[in-house]
Amino acid sequence: MEVFKSPGSSRGCGTSPIDLFEMQVTLTTLCKCLHESGQIPLGHFQTELHKARFDAMLQMYPCPKSTASFQKAMQSENILTNCLAFGGQSLALELFHTCKILAVGLKSNPHMLPGIYVTWSHREMLEWHPIPGLLKLKLAPVIDRSIARDFTLCHSAQTQHRDTLFKCGGGFGGTWRRMTNAALAFYKTAGRWEPLPAMVKKREGHSATVLRGKLYVCGGLNDEFAQESCGEESVHGTVECYDPTTGSWTPLPRMLTRRYNHACTTFQGRLFVCGGISPDKSGGEGQLATVESFQPSERRWTQMPSMLQERSMAPAQAAPFANFALKSVNSRLFAYGGAKTAMIECYQDGFWTEIPTLDLGGCRGCVALTACQGYLYILSRDSAETEAGPAKGATMHRFDPDSGTWQAMPLTVQCSNTGVSQN
């Protein structure tokens, strides 16, 4: 194509500004002609152009393991500096203001962000948006039984990281209680479940959480067959971590106390494991109030101040406030459920304190606990009957950690398959 040749193209000193301008005009005209003739859709061309630019940048400044998202690439000071040097200060300011506008828009429309996935029964998974108070039914496809047999019936541990939901382990069976080490991930953007490598240990009644992009699984009950045939412990003290970059599980140092039906979360850059049931408790197996934390960089567990009450997970039919959940808000860690009362505890500066009792109006306990815009939100139900569905008895309350006040919030239940909403 003679049109791309220029007098300065053969010089070793590079291409002159006039040559670059001529190439830009020529390419723009060529793309316009191809688009108008129907040869290349404009959107497809722009998409491929962005991909080519990104791949070229990765070749110039390789990232670890040769894979990176745009967000991770921009976290590299070397790449970011060169991009800004190439685009100039005006482009950098445009990007800055665009990001601010996008942040304001998402804050005004939080329902556009991924919600909190809630498992109401073994057949239903919902998406909960505390703001503006929306509970969507059956947004996620049913888990394919060819991926994991009876996975929907095995009471697996569940945790969420951004728009990805992780489910792992669980138990099933009758006379012999069997466990599984299967693990799955649901990606909302792709709209499907995908199998992950199996865990090292089979578990039920364990906990799972995500810290710095890695999935951590702690404790739980062991498979009865493994106990009988291999002499393994009945309750796990073991911990393992799944790294998506390597696609493998790695055993970590054991917890200080074996436990199951406990709660686990991330707080101030550490793993916090609270409560549960343990055979190591003095006087025999029972509920725990003990708390321990794990620092991944130190690979060490540390005993922390115990909660004011013993707490553990239990079936919703067992007792009021049976579910046990942890969540951090504004540098404070909150524990709710799993005790004989509805008392909420707050951990801050090395001490647990009692939060004024919340009147849930007879609710059986929390289904989910989350933090949003500085508030603590509790999704509850007043019926233990899973067959009734979330449209019956679903309520939402908000707690303000600064003022210490509670407020009942409106909640709309939306059936995505029928388009019918109920308030």
ZAROLUM-120254 format. One line per 5 residues: their letters; for each residue z, y, x of N, C-alpha, C. Coordinates in steps of 0.001 Angstrom, whole numbers, plus 500000, padded with zeros to 6 digits. Atoms other than C-alpha are relative to their C-alpha. Last residue first. Layout:
# residues N
a) Z/Y/X/Z/Y/X/Z/Y/X | ...;
This chain:
# residues 423
nqsvg) 498982/499145/499394/549082/494883/456701/501387/499423/499730 | 498796/499943/500819/546377/492290/456078/501014/500841/500728 | 498819/499486/499328/542809/492476/457325/501155/500040/499020 | 498972/499517/500916/539885/490347/456161/501203/500455/500805 | 500083/498550/500068/536851/490075/458471/501033/500613/499077;
tnscq) 500288/499599/501379/536608/486393/457681/499833/501500/499851 | 500998/500889/500581/536371/484842/461144/499618/500392/498573 | 501338/499715/499483/538043/487779/462865/498928/499130/499370 | 500657/501303/499889/541149/487578/460702/498555/500231/500423 | 501438/499993/500266/543009/490818/461386/499424/498615/500232;
vtlpm) 500494/501330/499645/546767/491152/461146/498550/499903/499563 | 501112/500472/500821/547824/494807/461154/499531/498649/500520 | 500796/501055/499387/551232/495736/462542/498940/499534/499006 | 500968/500663/500894/553213/498882/461833/499157/498988/500764 | 501353/499466/499906/556128/499589/464213/499067/499265/499036;
aqwtg) 500931/500968/500591/559862/499142/463661/498618/500631/499956 | 500793/499528/501133/561705/501474/466052/499087/498878/499516 | 500966/500953/500512/564464/500876/468553/499255/500601/498823 | 500196/500116/501445/566359/503473/470591/498915/498984/499665 | 499238/501145/500494/567780/503338/474127/499862/499774/498513;
sdpdf) 499080/499553/501048/566544/506862/474902/500870/498870/499458 | 499364/498738/499612/564944/506051/478259/501025/500467/498972 | 498948/500189/498994/564237/502355/477633/500733/501289/500358 | 500162/498928/499025/562369/503104/474350/501112/499872/501039 | 498757/499507/499401/562159/499866/472379/499678/501045/501063;
rhmta) 500173/499296/498728/559325/499032/469993/501347/500534/500488 | 499004/498983/499745/559353/496458/467207/499764/500600/501386 | 500022/499445/498654/556551/494340/465744/501046/501116/500103 | 499446/498657/499894/556512/492018/462746/499963/500462/501448 | 500179/499409/498677/554595/488913/461703/500505/501430/500000;
gkapg) 498770/499755/499261/556115/487316/458592/499834/500554/501400 | 498761/500037/500763/553044/485735/457089/501185/500222/500934 | 500089/498980/501041/549745/486789/458639/501282/500064/499176 | 499377/498742/499620/550762/484843/461747/499945/501082/498938 | 500894/499067/499332/550033/481453/460221/500665/501335/500241;
aetea) 500123/498808/500837/552001/479547/457627/499068/501025/500617 | 501124/500176/500905/551302/476278/459459/499773/501251/499152 | 501236/499626/499318/553518/477424/462327/498802/499889/499068 | 501097/500862/500408/556541/477344/460019/498700/500461/500660 | 500256/500968/498943/559377/478950/461936/498823/499102/499680;
sdrsl) 500131/501369/500487/559289/482008/459687/499698/499077/501153 | 498804/500337/500762/560479/485550/460297/499938/498599/499433 | 500349/500580/501303/558015/486294/463084/501292/499592/499298 | 499105/501002/500572/558261/488474/466153/499435/499436/498713 | 500710/500579/501138/556126/490586/468506/500835/498836/499486;
iylyg) 499661/501381/500370/558386/492643/470747/499191/499608/498774 | 500427/500435/501329/557205/495813/472506/500355/498527/499799 | 499913/501447/500104/558939/497560/475427/499670/499605/498577 | 499183/500581/501054/557829/501156/476011/499992/498469/500108 | 498586/499699/499817/556615/503011/479113/500932/499467/498942;
qcatl) 499765/498563/499950/552940/503127/478142/501485/500351/500013 | 501197/499184/500179/552882/499423/477236/500398/501470/499948 | 499741/498591/499734/555301/496639/478129/498703/500770/499872 | 500878/499316/499051/555143/493143/476656/500430/501443/500168 | 499310/498820/499517/557129/490462/474833/499088/500679/501011;
avcgr) 500497/499426/498750/555601/487688/472766/500753/501276/500298 | 501159/500802/499654/556607/485309/469976/499429/500480/501329 | 501224/499365/499520/560058/486783/469660/498921/498966/500273 | 500044/499755/498568/562697/485223/467488/498664/500563/500425 | 499561/501171/499254/563473/483756/464066/499966/500230/501504;
cggld) 501074/500653/499261/563270/487145/462380/500544/498834/500814 | 500095/501427/500268/566124/487841/459966/498880/499295/500731 | 500187/500265/501428/565720/491614/459802/499795/498529/499699 | 501362/500460/500259/565139/492017/463527/499774/499642/498536 | 500017/500673/501293/568272/494117/463940/498560/499629/499673;
ltpie) 501146/499676/500842/568284/494911/467650/500078/499192/498712 | 500604/501085/500764/571643/494817/469384/498884/500511/499102 | 499546/500029/501408/572332/497666/471801/499209/498997/499173 | 500718/499009/500792/571187/496660/475316/500512/499916/498566 | 500391/500351/501360/573686/494803/477495/499313/501169/499310;
twfgd) 499260/499292/501037/573769/495410/481235/499462/499619/498634 | 500487/500258/501346/572738/493271/484212/500891/500743/499010 | 499053/500286/501079/573396/494726/487672/499251/499730/498696 | 499093/501103/499687/571588/494794/491046/500992/499644/498921 | 499124/499686/498864/570007/498229/490709/501063/498930/500226;
qycei) 500375/498834/499218/568581/497435/487274/501041/500243/501082 | 499598/500105/498596/568566/494343/485079/499473/501209/500758 | 500822/499206/499099/568514/494879/481303/500551/499872/501416 | 499367/499589/498754/569793/492409/478733/499008/500754/500874 | 500952/499840/498904/568786/492001/475104/500748/500499/501220;
matka) 499708/499027/498957/571228/490648/472538/498923/499999/501087 | 501220/499252/499722/569629/488739/469664/500198/501028/501104 | 500094/498717/500684/572432/486182/469644/498701/500688/500392 | 499463/500165/501347/572824/482492/470460/499944/501299/499206 | 498541/500006/500063/570531/482773/473466/500450/499889/498553;
ggyaf) 499450/501161/499329/566891/482013/474305/501500/499917/499991 | 500144/501315/500617/565713/485485/473423/500690/498904/500789 | 499790/500075/501445/565227/488647/475475/499799/498573/499519 | 499965/501402/500420/565485/489524/479156/500338/499953/498524 | 499356/500298/501271/564471/492994/480394/499885/498498/499703;
lrsnv) 500387/501320/500485/563739/494042/483991/500803/499672/498744 | 498901/500748/500597/563865/497729/484887/499479/498692/499436 | 499078/500471/498952/561607/499642/487272/501250/499332/499447 | 499425/498866/499263/559909/501523/484390/501099/499564/500974 | 500452/498686/500480/559397/498436/482206/500711/501073/500828;
sklaf) 499509/498825/499296/559660/494807/483375/499362/501265/499431 | 501009/498973/499801/559308/491830/481068/500620/501199/500688 | 499624/498960/499050/561092/488505/480596/498875/501014/500095 | 501057/499287/499294/560878/486069/477674/500584/501073/500897 | 499394/499282/498886/562962/483384/475973/498894/500655/500815;
nafpa) 500930/499723/498916/562067/481947/472570/500643/500922/501027 | 500100/501113/499057/564987/480610/470545/499078/500298/501166 | 500176/499379/498697/565984/483844/468806/499849/498959/501105 | 500541/498637/499961/567203/481871/465809/499924/500511/501434 | 498982/498987/500247/567739/478176/466430/499354/501368/499980;
aqapa) 498679/500415/499555/565902/474869/466808/501076/501011/499633 | 499226/500548/501106/562804/475492/464670/501454/499756/500385 | 499648/498934/500942/561262/477857/467237/500869/499487/498863 | 500918/499924/501144/561387/475098/469826/500471/501038/499012 | 499731/501070/500950/563583/476020/472816/498983/500097/498887;
msreq) 501018/500214/501024/563351/478184/475925/500437/498867/499083 | 501035/500997/499712/566569/478930/477764/499000/499952/498860 | 501217/499930/500812/569331/481530/478056/499030/498901/500409 | 500862/501140/499673/572934/481648/479288/498814/500012/499044 | 500000/501157/500889/574338/485126/478760/499109/498905/500554;
lmspm) 498749/499987/500744/575365/488023/480999/500119/498798/499073 | 500054/499290/501268/572565/487260/483436/501365/499934/499307 | 500271/500778/501209/573410/486115/486948/499941/500903/498775 | 498922/499940/501004/573149/488373/489995/499608/499276/498710 | 499833/498666/500547/570429/487125/492389/501166/500008/499010;
qtwrr) 499185/499980/501211/570253/484058/494646/500237/501443/499575 | 498738/499278/499875/567396/484373/497128/500741/499973/498673 | 499344/499742/501278/564408/482043/497606/501356/500645/500240 | 498572/500300/500098/562376/482284/500834/500526/500381/498621 | 499937/501408/500407/558715/482252/501784/501458/499533/499875;
espqf) 498913/500636/499256/559218/485623/503542/500103/498507/499722 | 500196/499706/498577/555854/487082/502494/501075/499351/500861 | 501075/500787/499381/556057/485302/499132/499830/500254/501494 | 500855/499043/499318/559495/486778/498242/498902/499234/500738 | 500778/500519/498874/561160/484509/495702/499115/501110/500546;
sevta) 501269/499319/499751/563926/485455/493281/499352/499456/501255 | 500401/500044/498594/566832/483596/491703/498622/500637/500147 | 501279/499367/499699/568737/484086/488452/499728/499858/501495 | 500308/499653/498616/571610/482089/486969/498581/500545/500152 | 500107/498540/499996/572518/482207/483279/499552/500469/501384;
lqgeg) 499661/499221/498819/571878/478498/482850/499930/501500/499694 | 500686/498731/499825/571896/476133/479901/500535/500752/501210 | 499790/498978/501011/573189/472587/480271/499234/501267/500322 | 501193/499247/500370/573201/469348/482217/500289/500989/498895 | 501071/500736/500658/576623/468318/483461/498875/500905/499561;
gskdp) 499531/500556/501261/579967/469885/484342/498937/499250/499237 | 498664/500569/499888/578564/472130/487062/500491/499553/498635 | 498924/499123/500443/574881/472673/486432/501335/499290/500088 | 499128/499652/498873/572585/470508/488563/501159/500897/499590 | 499038/501092/499823/570999/468803/485531/500982/500299/501125;
siggc) 499998/500696/498707/569419/472177/484717/501004/498858/500010 | 499059/501127/500082/568363/474083/481601/499906/499220/501303 | 500519/501358/500090/566680/477485/481712/501110/498983/499820 | 499537/500905/501032/567928/480845/482934/499400/498612/500057 | 498737/499779/500697/565910/483223/485064/500286/498884/499002;
vflrg) 499820/501154/500873/563175/482944/487692/501394/500091/499397 | 498651/500141/500542/562105/486245/489298/500006/498817/499037 | 499900/500893/501151/559060/486281/491558/501453/499940/499579 | 499394/501313/499793/558879/489322/493842/499870/499171/498730 | 500689/500743/498956/556836/492527/494214/500562/498626/500304;
qfttc) 499852/499324/498717/559263/494701/492255/499438/499162/501158 | 499215/498768/500086/559362/492256/489345/500209/500535/501398 | 500055/499258/498744/557072/489321/488618/500717/501332/499804 | 500852/498815/500028/557974/486917/485823/499956/500622/501386 | 500385/499518/498678/559575/483539/485133/499094/501220/499838;
ahnyr) 500997/498933/500036/561438/482105/482164/499751/500509/501414 | 499546/498724/499471/563300/478785/481893/498894/501044/499831 | 499854/499108/501157/562668/475672/479796/500584/501359/500410 | 501131/500038/500917/563212/473631/482980/500328/500851/498779 | 499856/499489/501365/565464/473902/486024/498718/499798/499200;
rtlmr) 501004/500649/500856/566225/472613/489507/500201/500495/498571 | 499487/500822/501095/568310/475202/491356/498835/499373/499244 | 498618/500333/499664/567702/476880/494725/500606/499059/498965 | 499011/499084/500554/563968/476769/494114/501403/499549/500400 | 499355/500322/501273/561873/474656/496433/500922/501124/499545;
plptw) 498592/500418/499924/559719/476158/499180/500624/499817/498628 | 499155/498957/499426/556014/476347/498308/501440/499497/500096 | 498561/500113/500258/553365/473678/497659/500767/501097/500733 | 499190/500137/498793/549757/474986/497845/501468/499869/499625 | 498570/499823/500236/547161/474580/495075/500755/499744/501297;
sgttp) 499085/501108/499727/543460/475044/495864/501441/500397/499697 | 500158/501026/501021/540419/477102/494872/500927/498820/500180 | 500185/501304/499355/540425/479005/498177/499790/498878/499000 | 500966/499837/498905/539882/482506/496757/499733/498688/500722 | 501399/500049/500473/541515/481571/493430/498980/500115/501127;
dycev) 500726/498861/499443/544844/480794/495187/498540/499918/499565 | 501454/500152/500025/547070/478493/493137/499344/501291/500471 | 500764/498763/500173/550757/478376/494070/498507/499696/500043 | 501326/500031/499387/553333/475597/493832/499199/501223/499593 | 500802/498829/500356/557069/475380/493210/498646/499858/500684;
tghvs) 501172/499651/499205/559348/472341/493268/499260/501198/499424 | 499567/498777/499332/562801/472150/491756/498845/500552/500803 | 500573/499445/498776/561444/469705/489252/500803/501199/500511 | 500214/498562/500168/563565/467828/486750/499530/500568/501335 | 500311/499788/501416/563462/464024/486471/499701/501464/499699;
eegcs) 498957/499309/500738/563246/463516/490228/499564/500258/498559 | 499961/498552/499851/560740/460971/491553/501105/500603/499130 | 498651/499524/499710/561496/457254/491846/500087/501505/500187 | 499941/499431/498648/557863/456277/492121/501374/500540/500368 | 500771/500758/499013/557427/453895/489171/500169/500507/501421;
eqafe) 499715/501436/500041/560140/455082/486772/499322/499255/501131 | 498592/500226/499681/560112/458782/487634/500299/498505/500118 | 499839/499736/498565/556328/458877/487768/501444/499786/500430 | 500574/501145/499291/556197/457199/484340/500161/500175/501509 | 499063/501129/500057/558612/459774/482927/499468/498783/500745;
dnlgg) 500578/501096/500769/556439/462688/484109/500932/498786/500046 | 500954/500869/499319/558621/465483/485466/499510/498900/499056 | 499705/501432/500096/560288/468304/483557/498903/499189/500673 | 500493/500786/501116/559774/471887/484721/500466/498553/500035 | 499119/500914/500705/560119/473878/487929/499336/499187/498913;
cvylk) 498651/500330/499547/557912/476810/488954/500670/498985/499079 | 499426/500905/500990/554178/477582/488801/501326/499489/500531 | 498810/500733/499557/552695/480566/490667/500558/499174/498838 | 499268/500620/501105/549133/481855/490122/501145/499156/500553 | 499752/501434/499841/547788/484216/492787/500884/499495/498865;
grlvt) 501196/500789/500200/546163/487625/492172/500163/498507/500151 | 501035/499619/499033/548985/489670/493658/498786/499067/499934 | 499556/498956/499079/551595/487850/491557/498924/500218/501053 | 500998/499593/499003/550660/485800/488497/500562/501148/500825 | 500227/498563/499939/553202/483894/486394/499017/500294/501115;
ashge) 501144/499571/499196/553945/480343/485275/499893/501521/499953 | 500377/498603/500216/556986/478534/483916/498854/500352/500930 | 500012/499191/498784/557823/474859/483473/499626/501437/499647 | 498814/499151/500021/558826/472995/480313/500125/500846/501248 | 499834/499474/501353/556319/470288/481173/501284/500811/499976;
rkkvm) 498855/499216/500451/555021/469321/484601/499945/500271/498500 | 500081/499959/501455/552775/466978/486572/501269/500652/499472 | 499034/500740/500799/552807/467880/490259/499675/500100/498515 | 499491/501084/499156/550070/468944/492724/500915/499091/499182 | 498798/499687/499242/548274/470987/490070/500425/498799/500846;
aplpe) 498728/500486/500531/544764/470033/489027/501156/500405/500903 | 499488/501188/499313/541826/472192/490142/501379/499613/499468 | 499573/499680/498639/540797/474657/487432/500410/498710/500700 | 498952/500784/499341/538813/473867/484285/500288/500520/501398 | 500531/500689/498829/536892/476663/482531/501134/499222/500674;
wrgat) 498999/500650/499150/537496/478001/479033/499296/499312/501174 | 499906/501468/499942/534927/480347/477509/501152/499552/500907 | 499762/500590/501309/534249/483885/476357/500104/498497/500007 | 500952/501104/500159/532666/485032/479628/500153/499320/498649 | 501341/499449/499810/534387/488431/479524/498937/498936/499820;
kyfal) 500438/499324/501205/537495/486833/477995/498577/500536/500149 | 500498/498704/499576/537892/484342/480819/499412/500709/498779 | 500884/499428/501005/540076/481408/479763/499619/501408/500443 | 500030/498539/500049/541514/479447/482676/499021/500436/498926 | 501189/499365/500560/542550/475800/482677/500126/501515/500091;
aantm) 499904/498539/500056/544988/473558/484557/498671/500570/499511 | 501250/499276/500240/545628/469811/484313/500257/501506/499926 | 500073/498955/498968/548826/468422/485858/498703/500801/499863 | 501300/499797/499382/549677/466383/482777/500106/501069/501077 | 500312/498623/499622/552926/464907/481528/498586/500067/500575;
rrwtg) 500902/499827/498869/553770/461699/479662/499712/501469/500240 | 500446/498607/499957/556807/461104/477461/499174/500204/501261 | 499972/499482/498635/556967/457346/477050/499441/501411/499992 | 498881/500701/499378/557862/456352/473504/500189/500440/501442 | 498939/500389/500906/555542/459039/472105/501182/499384/500709;
gfggg) 499646/501415/500060/552967/460948/474104/501176/499755/499087 | 500491/500617/501229/552310/464468/475299/500440/498547/500001 | 499652/501393/500255/553544/466874/477942/499443/499513/498685 | 499606/500304/501365/552381/470102/479541/500283/498524/499821 | 498980/501001/500252/550583/471300/482658/500270/499772/498530;
ckflt) 499890/501117/499057/548631/474516/483028/501145/499085/499603 | 499170/501021/500638/547280/477353/480899/500045/498804/500948 | 499823/501272/499305/545940/480550/482488/500910/499096/499178 | 498847/500764/500462/544554/483510/480525/500042/498665/500727 | 500062/501438/499747/542213/486001/482201/501301/499341/499576;
drhqt) 500704/500626/501121/541596/489542/480892/499859/498499/500180 | 501094/499169/500498/544291/491214/483050/499298/499291/498846 | 500238/498979/498984/546434/488355/484377/498755/500779/499605 | 501218/499210/500068/547935/486153/481672/499951/501002/501148 | 499801/498657/499466/550450/483338/481619/498666/500710/500039;
qashc) 501076/499042/500211/550831/480044/479778/500369/501335/500620 | 499551/498669/499598/552833/476899/480469/498817/500952/499923 | 500196/499617/498602/551576/473919/478493/500621/501360/500281 | 498995/498982/499688/552964/472620/475233/499941/500419/501466 | 499073/500431/498955/550896/469398/475149/500964/501083/500470;
ltfdr) 498786/500545/500595/549033/469604/471839/501118/499814/501011 | 499493/499071/501009/546075/471838/472737/501316/499527/499404 | 499406/498832/499340/545534/469907/475950/500600/500961/498985 | 498801/499585/500715/545064/466678/474004/500658/501233/500616 | 499617/500777/501179/542538/465506/476610/501326/500491/499426;
aisrd) 498635/500491/499819/541462/468242/479007/500457/499328/498708 | 499450/499390/498785/537859/469296/479575/501399/499466/500265 | 500598/500691/498858/536287/466867/477089/500509/500578/501310 | 499204/501176/499661/538772/468160/474520/499403/499195/501144 | 500829/501195/500078/537026/471536/474629/500820/498786/500437;
ivpal) 500180/500681/498725/539657/474227/474111/499219/498713/499794 | 499090/501124/499818/539083/476030/470832/499703/499308/501326 | 500463/501315/500452/537160/479259/471189/501034/498924/500276 | 500398/500890/498910/539104/482519/471573/499535/498663/499466 | 501022/499345/499194/539202/485256/468971/499463/499069/501071;
klkll) 501089/500912/499643/540983/483101/466431/498875/500712/500744 | 499936/501455/500098/543184/485795/464908/498729/499348/500521 | 501284/500607/500348/543534/489412/465994/500103/498480/500049 | 499914/501417/499662/546945/491102/465878/498735/499320/499517 | 501035/500855/500565/546797/494895/465912/500163/498580/500520;
gpiph) 499302/500939/500874/549472/497529/466432/499040/499077/499282 | 499334/499358/501144/547566/500534/467799/500717/499052/499061 | 500541/498713/500437/548791/499961/470483/498516/499782/499701 | 498845/499233/500486/550690/496684/470719/499610/501392/499518 | 500090/498659/499433/547314/494878/470950/501168/500818/499459;
welme) 499080/498997/500511/547845/491158/470360/499824/501307/500766 | 499992/498915/499032/545080/488583/470791/500785/501157/499389 | 500214/498662/500519/545550/485293/468997/499991/501003/501141 | 499635/499070/498948/545252/481612/469848/499603/501392/499529 | 500391/498601/500054/545335/479066/467070/500437/500757/501251;
rhswt) 501388/499845/500417/545291/475281/466849/499502/501442/500087 | 500888/500738/499106/548424/474341/468798/498530/500158/499627 | 499869/501431/500250/550334/477134/467067/499013/499291/500908 | 499128/500087/501178/550959/480818/467582/500235/498558/499595 | 500218/501318/500597/549624/480987/471122/500981/499836/498857;
vyigp) 498824/500615/500603/549480/484685/471998/499600/498657/499402 | 500310/501237/500705/547020/486390/474319/501282/499325/499540 | 499124/501078/499529/547997/489951/475164/499691/498760/499188 | 498692/500104/500612/545147/492414/474668/500815/498888/500627 | 499577/501355/500364/542236/493254/476955/501406/500003/499408;
lmhpn) 499527/500764/498852/541371/496981/476830/500392/498592/499553 | 501197/500407/499262/539270/498455/473998/500371/499183/501242 | 500489/501251/500572/542375/498471/471770/498733/499514/500692 | 499485/501163/499278/543816/501068/474166/499521/498663/499443 | 500506/501163/500743/541528/503792/472744/500460/498709/500681;
sklgv) 500114/499611/501406/543146/507098/473742/499529/498843/499129 | 498640/499752/500468/544301/505610/477055/499996/500380/498526 | 499368/501305/500221/540831/504147/477540/501435/500172/499497 | 500623/500666/501130/539239/507566/477049/500643/498668/499678 | 499538/499323/501214/541712/509298/479345/499433/499316/498760;
alikc) 498591/500339/500180/541058/506736/482089/500556/500628/498726 | 499930/501391/500464/537285/507078/481646/501442/499590/499735 | 500445/499987/501396/537525/510878/481896/500088/498593/499411 | 498953/499361/500786/539592/510580/485068/499638/499993/498514 | 498888/500945/500111/537141/508052/486539/501134/500594/499164;
thfle) 500414/501060/500921/534224/510372/485790/501126/499004/499779 | 499865/499468/501355/536058/513285/487431/499586/498969/498955 | 498590/499743/500269/536517/511304/490650/500201/500481/498563 | 499346/501289/500241/532979/509933/490611/501461/500190/499627 | 500515/500504/501274/531560/513450/490237/500668/498678/499639;
lalsq) 499321/499259/501062/533830/514722/493010/499537/499547/498618 | 498613/500465/500036/532591/511985/495362/500773/500696/498883 | 499990/501313/500659/528986/512769/494469/501428/499476/499874 | 500297/499781/501422/529508/516460/495311/500025/498689/499226 | 498790/499607/500709/531220/515576/498580/499754/500180/498512;
ggfal) 499582/498608/499929/528237/513719/499966/501199/500302/499129 | 500220/499308/501262/526535/510493/498947/500381/501462/500030 | 501395/500113/500421/526099/509010/502433/499735/500840/498750 | 500807/499281/499014/529412/510248/503829/498525/499993/499606 | 499821/498580/500237/531126/509176/500602/499189/500838/500986;
cntli) 500643/499678/501279/529680/505690/500871/500094/501497/499724 | 501442/499957/499796/530575/505514/504575/499243/500335/498719 | 500330/498845/499164/534188/506469/503906/498498/500126/500197 | 499877/498792/500808/534479/504001/501019/499604/501240/500796 | 501113/499938/500946/533140/501110/503079/500032/501308/499220;
nesqm) 501245/499899/499238/535509/501748/505993/498801/500160/499073 | 500151/498610/499547/538502/502462/503734/498687/500196/500743 | 500191/499975/498557/538055/499125/501986/499733/501433/500443 | 498676/499914/499398/539494/499442/498479/499933/499977/501521 | 499622/498592/499901/535978/500261/497292/501403/500187/500551;
akqfs) 500764/499387/498920/534943/496700/498107/500405/501451/500198 | 499426/500416/498730/537754/495325/495983/499269/500645/501173 | 498682/499412/499879/536634/497374/492966/500641/499644/501343 | 500175/498590/499643/532970/496485/493471/501359/500664/500222 | 500400/499211/501152/533900/492807/493512/499834/501439/500460;
atskp) 499163/498864/500396/533944/490925/496766/499458/500620/498724 | 500074/499745/501439/532635/487793/498402/500917/501164/499659 | 501346/499575/500414/531743/487206/502045/499861/500191/498498 | 500592/501134/500726/534988/485297/502704/498665/500356/499362 | 499481/501349/499780/536579/488587/503771/499367/498977/499081;
cpymq) 498649/500141/500523/534259/491598/503330/500480/498575/500280 | 499589/501258/500646/531196/492325/505463/501454/500041/499561 | 498551/500017/499833/530284/495972/506181/500555/498766/499276 | 499642/499029/498974/526527/496208/506736/501491/499968/500311 | 500534/500479/498731/525802/493001/504858/500353/500946/501144;
lmadf) 499166/501116/499552/528148/494036/502043/499508/499440/501329 | 498754/499440/499491/526357/497399/501772/500929/498903/500512 | 500298/499379/498709/522992/495657/501456/501263/500591/500628 | 500186/501075/499019/524373/493393/498728/499717/500572/501388 | 498685/500571/499728/525653/496448/496824/499913/498888/501044;
rakhl) 499223/499038/499220/522338/498259/497105/501355/499433/500392 | 500573/499947/498660/520401/495182/495989/500776/500970/500891 | 499634/501236/499301/522709/494668/493012/499507/500017/501443 | 498581/499899/499662/522330/498321/491984/500468/498756/500766 | 499881/499010/498932/518542/498024/492168/501450/500155/500439;
etqfh) 500367/500650/498743/518571/494803/490150/500123/500953/501181 | 498990/501010/499694/520475/496537/487353/499719/499326/501337 | 498812/499306/499517/518224/499584/487478/501111/499022/500359 | 500262/499466/498669/515102/497405/487233/501243/500686/500572 | 499996/501119/499062/516485/495417/484314/499781/500496/501435;
glpiq) 498622/500441/499827/517310/498607/482433/500114/498871/501006 | 499281/499042/499168/513848/500010/483029/501440/499561/500258 | 499062/499218/500813/512102/496918/481684/500843/500897/500898 | 498601/500119/499586/509359/495889/484180/500862/500845/499062 | 499870/501016/498959/505711/495182/483286/501463/499755/500371;
gsehl) 499321/501193/500510/505656/496997/479963/500198/498913/501027 | 501004/501047/500229/503000/499512/481053/500617/498709/499479 | 500833/499616/501140/505485/502342/480571/498939/498956/499685 | 499204/500043/501219/508004/500609/482857/499144/500299/498769 | 499705/501400/500301/505496/499860/485603/500779/499875/498697;
ckclt) 501242/500647/500439/504181/503444/485490/500242/498548/499600 | 500326/499469/501306/507680/504925/485638/498749/499341/499440 | 499102/500628/500973/508650/502645/488497/499694/500473/498584 | 500367/501414/500121/505567/503731/490490/500866/499304/498945 | 501238/500053/500797/506248/507417/489812/499577/498557/499766;
tltvq) 499655/499596/501370/509849/507086/491012/498782/499915/499089 | 499295/501120/500630/508708/505122/494074/500369/500332/498559 | 500937/501108/500197/506148/507783/494998/500659/498834/499273 | 500902/499631/501088/508547/510689/494478/499062/498855/499671 | 499217/499962/501227/511210/509004/496630/499119/500327/498796;
mefld) 499715/501387/500404/508726/508056/499336/500762/499979/498673 | 501261/500574/500483/507408/511659/499511/500214/498568/499506 | 500288/499397/501297/510968/513022/499763/498742/499400/499391 | 499064/500567/500966/511797/510574/502541/499757/500549/498601 | 500394/501382/500277/508637/511556/504451/500916/499368/498953;
ipstg) 501215/499931/500814/509452/515271/504147/499544/498604/499622 | 499638/499706/501393/513023/514631/505358/498796/500072/499079 | 499688/498591/500244/511604/512994/508523/500374/500208/498547 | 500867/499426/501024/511815/509256/509154/500435/501426/499707 | 499617/500101/501396/513267/507847/512355/499009/500683/499096;
cgrss) 498887/499098/500281/513193/508726/516069/500413/499978/498542 | 498731/500677/499814/511128/505658/516867/501185/500867/499632 | 499232/499421/498919/508014/507180/515382/501353/499316/500089 | 500133/500806/498790/505793/504883/513321/500811/500556/501151 | 499452/501332/500181/506875/506214/509938/499939/499159/501247;
gpskf) 498802/500216/499197/506468/509859/510917/500528/498597/499946 | 500195/499715/498590/502861/510238/509844/501233/499717/500843 | 499810/498583/499738/503537/508484/506566/499852/500251/501480 | 500097/499641/498591/502570/505159/505071/500169/501505/500150 | 498678/500005/499392/503918/504340/501581/499957/500383/501468;
vem) 499242/498856/500455/500686/505384/499802/501370/500090/500657 | 500160/498876/499095/498664/503007/501899/500904/501170/499629 | 500000/498830/500841/500000/500000/500000/500000/501229/500884;
